Amino acid sequence: MPVYRFKVRDASGQSITGTLAKNSKAAIAKHLEGKGYMPISIEEEGAVQAILKPSALKSRLARVKDKELNFFTRQLVTLTKAGVPLMSSLQTLQEQFSSVGLRQVISAVISDLDKGHTLSEALSHQRHVFSELYCAMVRVGEATGQLDEILARLAELGEYDVEVKEKIRTATFYPKLIVVMMFIA
């Protein structure tokens, strides 16, 4: 799906820029107009340009581990179930984590929420961390008002994924060792 860079004006006349991934310029314009913005310009970013953007390079270099993402999700579940507002929860989590990559991602999500995006839209802008399934489930949680339950399910799913990957890594270690030893011998 192509990525488009857009510039819009909000109801107060303030200029806002950003990027969105949609199928066409028309889809971007329709989406932005639906949010109450007046599109000024919409330009497609080339795949190479999108990848080589300094912000994209920095965020891709600072990887977020699966265990960190699971811990983030678990903590977000705890805070939302306790009734803490979403923005306060994210700011608290941003301060709590020592991982530079995760802090950058949370900062970008907070920034998108400040611009008026929903949580699922903000997460979808961080595709290198949050999968399409993660974003879709958060979108469903927002629509149904059961975000805390959906986040709890995502945390369980993430923990299960880490457990399965670890079992696969452990199960394939010995065969890999044998193959390496055959090439050495």
VEXDREN-2710 file (C-alpha; in Angstrom, 1 decimal):
% VEXDREN-2710
k/r/px/py/pz
1/MET/0.0/0.0/0.0
2/PRO/1.5/3.3/-1.0
3/VAL/2.4/6.0/1.6
4/TYR/1.2/9.5/1.0
5/ARG/2.5/12.7/2.6
6/PHE/-0.3/15.2/3.2
7/LYS/-0.8/18.8/4.3
8/VAL/-4.2/19.9/5.7
9/ARG/-5.8/22.7/7.6
10/ASP/-8.0/22.1/10.6
11/ALA/-11.2/24.0/11.5
12/SER/-9.1/26.7/13.2
13/GLY/-6.9/27.2/10.1
14/GLN/-3.9/25.5/11.6
15/SER/-1.6/23.7/9.2
16/ILE/-1.0/20.0/9.9
17/THR/1.3/17.6/8.0
18/GLY/1.6/13.8/8.2
19/THR/1.7/10.6/6.3
20/LEU/-0.9/7.9/5.8
21/ALA/-1.0/4.6/3.9
22/LYS/-4.0/4.2/1.7
23/ASN/-4.8/2.8/-1.8
24/SER/-5.1/6.2/-3.5
25/LYS/-4.9/10.0/-3.2
26/ALA/-8.7/10.0/-3.4
27/ALA/-8.9/7.6/-0.4
28/ILE/-6.6/9.8/1.6
29/ALA/-8.6/13.0/0.7
30/LYS/-11.9/11.3/1.7
31/HIS/-10.4/10.0/5.0
32/LEU/-9.0/13.5/5.9
33/GLU/-12.2/15.3/4.9
34/GLY/-14.1/12.8/7.1
35/LYS/-12.0/13.9/10.0
36/GLY/-12.9/17.5/9.4
37/TYR/-9.7/18.6/7.7
38/MET/-9.3/20.5/4.5
39/PRO/-6.6/18.9/2.3
40/ILE/-4.1/21.3/0.8
41/SER/-1.7/18.8/-0.8
42/ILE/-1.3/15.0/-1.0
43/GLU/1.8/13.6/-2.5
44/GLU/2.9/10.0/-2.8
45/GLU/6.2/9.1/-1.1
46/GLY/8.3/6.7/-3.1
47/ALA/9.2/3.5/-1.3
48/VAL/12.8/4.5/-1.1
49/GLN/12.0/8.0/0.2
50/ALA/9.8/6.6/2.9
51/ILE/12.5/4.1/4.0
52/LEU/15.4/6.6/3.8
53/LYS/13.6/9.4/5.8
54/PRO/15.7/10.2/8.8
55/SER/12.8/9.5/11.2
56/ALA/12.1/6.2/9.6
57/LEU/15.8/5.2/9.7
58/LYS/16.1/6.1/13.3
59/SER/13.0/4.2/14.3
60/ARG/14.0/1.1/12.3
61/LEU/17.5/1.1/13.8
62/ALA/16.1/1.1/17.4
63/ARG/14.3/-2.2/17.4
64/VAL/11.6/-3.1/19.9
65/LYS/11.8/-6.7/21.2
66/ASP/8.7/-8.9/21.4
67/LYS/9.1/-9.2/25.2
68/GLU/9.2/-5.4/25.5
69/LEU/6.1/-5.0/23.4
70/ASN/4.3/-7.6/25.5
71/PHE/5.3/-5.8/28.7
72/PHE/4.2/-2.5/27.3
73/THR/0.8/-4.1/26.4
74/ARG/0.4/-5.7/29.8
75/GLN/1.2/-2.4/31.5
76/LEU/-1.2/-0.5/29.3
77/VAL/-3.9/-3.1/30.2
78/THR/-3.3/-2.6/33.9
79/LEU/-3.5/1.2/33.6
80/THR/-6.6/1.3/31.4
81/LYS/-8.4/-1.2/33.8
82/ALA/-7.5/1.1/36.7
83/GLY/-9.3/4.0/34.9
84/VAL/-6.2/6.0/34.1
85/PRO/-6.7/8.1/30.9
86/LEU/-5.0/6.8/27.8
87/MET/-2.7/9.8/27.3
88/SER/-1.6/9.7/31.0
89/SER/-1.0/6.0/30.7
90/LEU/1.2/6.4/27.6
91/GLN/3.2/9.2/29.2
92/THR/3.8/7.1/32.3
93/LEU/4.9/4.1/30.2
94/GLN/7.2/6.3/28.1
95/GLU/9.0/7.5/31.3
96/GLN/9.1/3.9/32.7
97/PHE/10.8/2.1/29.8
98/SER/14.6/2.3/29.3
99/SER/14.5/0.9/25.8
100/VAL/15.2/3.8/23.4
101/GLY/13.3/2.2/20.6
102/LEU/10.1/1.7/22.6
103/ARG/10.3/5.2/24.0
104/GLN/10.5/6.7/20.5
105/VAL/7.5/4.6/19.4
106/ILE/5.5/5.7/22.4
107/SER/6.5/9.3/21.8
108/ALA/5.3/9.0/18.2
109/VAL/2.0/7.5/19.3
110/ILE/1.4/10.3/21.8
111/SER/2.2/12.8/19.1
112/ASP/-0.3/11.2/16.8
113/LEU/-3.0/11.2/19.5
114/ASP/-2.3/14.9/20.2
115/LYS/-3.0/15.5/16.5
116/GLY/-6.4/13.9/16.8
117/HIS/-5.8/10.4/15.6
118/THR/-7.4/7.4/17.2
119/LEU/-5.1/4.9/19.1
120/SER/-5.4/2.4/16.3
121/GLU/-4.4/5.0/13.7
122/ALA/-1.5/6.1/15.8
123/LEU/-0.3/2.5/16.2
124/SER/-0.7/1.8/12.5
125/HIS/1.8/4.6/11.8
126/GLN/4.3/2.4/13.7
127/ARG/4.1/-0.7/11.5
128/HIS/7.6/-1.8/12.2
129/VAL/6.5/-2.5/15.8
130/PHE/2.7/-3.0/15.8
131/SER/1.4/-5.7/13.4
132/GLU/-1.7/-5.3/11.3
133/LEU/-3.5/-7.8/13.6
134/TYR/-2.5/-5.7/16.7
135/CYS/-3.8/-2.5/15.0
136/ALA/-7.0/-4.2/13.8
137/MET/-7.8/-5.6/17.2
138/VAL/-7.2/-2.2/18.9
139/ARG/-9.6/-0.7/16.3
140/VAL/-12.2/-3.2/17.3
141/GLY/-11.6/-2.5/21.0
142/GLU/-12.1/1.2/20.4
143/ALA/-15.3/0.6/18.4
144/THR/-16.8/-1.7/21.0
145/GLY/-15.6/0.1/24.1
146/GLN/-13.7/-2.9/25.3
147/LEU/-10.2/-1.7/24.7
148/ASP/-8.9/-3.1/28.0
149/GLU/-10.2/-6.6/27.2
150/ILE/-8.7/-6.5/23.7
151/LEU/-5.4/-5.3/25.0
152/ALA/-5.4/-8.2/27.5
153/ARG/-6.0/-10.7/24.7
154/LEU/-3.2/-9.1/22.7
155/ALA/-0.8/-9.4/25.6
156/GLU/-1.7/-13.1/26.0
157/LEU/-1.3/-13.7/22.3
158/GLY/2.1/-11.9/22.3
159/GLU/3.3/-13.9/25.3
160/TYR/2.2/-17.1/23.5
161/ASP/4.1/-16.1/20.4
162/VAL/7.3/-15.5/22.4
163/GLU/6.9/-18.8/24.1
164/VAL/6.5/-20.7/20.7
165/LYS/9.5/-18.9/19.1
166/GLU/11.6/-19.9/22.1
167/LYS/10.5/-23.5/21.8
168/ILE/11.3/-23.5/18.1
169/ARG/14.7/-21.9/18.8
170/THR/15.5/-24.6/21.4
171/ALA/14.2/-27.5/19.3
172/THR/16.3/-26.5/16.3
173/PHE/19.5/-25.7/18.1
174/TYR/20.8/-29.3/18.1
175/PRO/20.2/-30.0/14.4
176/LYS/21.9/-26.7/13.5
177/LEU/24.8/-27.6/15.7
178/ILE/25.2/-31.0/13.9
179/VAL/25.1/-29.3/10.5
180/VAL/27.8/-26.8/11.5
181/MET/29.9/-29.6/12.9
182/MET/29.6/-31.6/9.7
183/PHE/30.9/-28.6/7.7
184/ILE/33.8/-28.1/10.1
185/ALA/34.8/-31.8/10.1
END
